[in-house]
Amino acid sequence: MSRYWSSLTHGLTPYVPGEQPRMTELVKLNTNENPIGPSPRALEAIRNEATDALRLYPDPQANALRAALARYHQVRPEQVFVGNGSDEVLAHAFAALLKHDAPLLFPDITYSFYPVYCRLFGIAYEAVPLDEKMHIRIADYQRPAGALIVPNPNAPTGIALSRAEIATLLAQHPDAPVVIDEAYVDFGAETAIPLVASHPNLLVVQTMSKSRALAGLRIGYAIGDADLIEALNRVKDSFNSYPLGRPVQAGAIASLEDEGYFQQARARVIEGRGRLNRGLVRLGFDVLPSSANFVFARHPAHAGAALAAALRQRAVIVRHFSAPRIADYLRITVGSDGQIDRLLSALSEILGSKPAAA
Ligand SMILES: *Cc1c(COP(=O)(O)O)cnc(C)c1O
């Protein structure tokens, strides 16, 4: 705290990202990074940008990248917005689209950055409880709303809605902007992008951090009606005109062009999720049905915080949230086969050696 802080700063409650510890031999399964690594073609494209041309600013509109994304997702370039990670795209969407007289709706258990943005931008919100099976119940969103934001699959549960359910949500709220945060969609959920053509209020946000293994490069994007994209551009150009550097734009384009690598990497994560799931069930965990590159699991006889701490002692890091309904769950990233084995053997040691706690 400091008397030099603005009142805005005093009022903030920042998001706390999963840690990035620098230990060797660490099994890092806490931030949903992709164990497989980026496309070699993306890496080459990034290297090729390390030239004298870096003295020049990048294209502020990222036209080549937006054109590549438009082709990939079969929309027009004016329907594409890109930013420095989808967190930045989401922040611009909160500022540009989600503040209205009626409250913003999102699930009570969801990406914990949403209430942080609400605080930053002074947006009133209502958290809509998940049902007893931790599912989003679309009927519960049938209430007055200025705007909505829903991750699909939801985080940290990993549970997905169908495109038909998203369409129902949109039909309930034709006058409110609806943002669908599809950070994990490539691991098994249906994208809402085909609904953009018939829904001028829909903004779909995706990222290259998870399924394209480019978290370190920072590329997020949004697809929606050109009027929604214009709103995002107005905010972006009031904040930072050059959010993506030259190597970033080139790497992102090359990743999109390497479809074969993408499909293979995606399939490997989905296969790993199956193995992780079966291993956890064998150890007695309840595992929610995940369509993401992580699973959300709890053990009926062991507290989540205690398990996370015991794993950490064995150099395995998973994510634990202390929020009320999810304090007994662990969010575990689908790592490589070797990482999954290390996690499962650490858990079996912990469960075998410790007496059952509440
Ligand atoms: C990881 C994540 C993001 C942010 O990803 P970026 O790395 O900023 O692109 C956004 N939403 C959800 C739900 C996420 O899990």
The ligand as a Gaussian input file, in Angstrom:
#p B3LYP/6-31G(d) Opt

LIG

0 1
 C       -5.909000     -20.099000     -20.067000
 C       -7.240000     -19.391000     -20.135000
 C       -7.369000     -18.141000     -20.752000
 C       -6.196000     -17.280000     -21.116000
 O       -5.339000     -17.751000     -21.993000
 P       -4.206000     -16.818000     -22.638000
 O       -2.948000     -17.546000     -22.348000
 O       -4.238000     -15.467000     -22.011000
 O       -4.569000     -16.790000     -24.065000
 C       -8.620000     -17.605000     -20.889000
 N       -9.711000     -18.220000     -20.437000
 C       -9.629000     -19.397000     -19.798000
 C      -10.870000     -20.036000     -19.290000
 C       -8.386000     -20.009000     -19.620000
 O       -8.293000     -21.140000     -18.933000

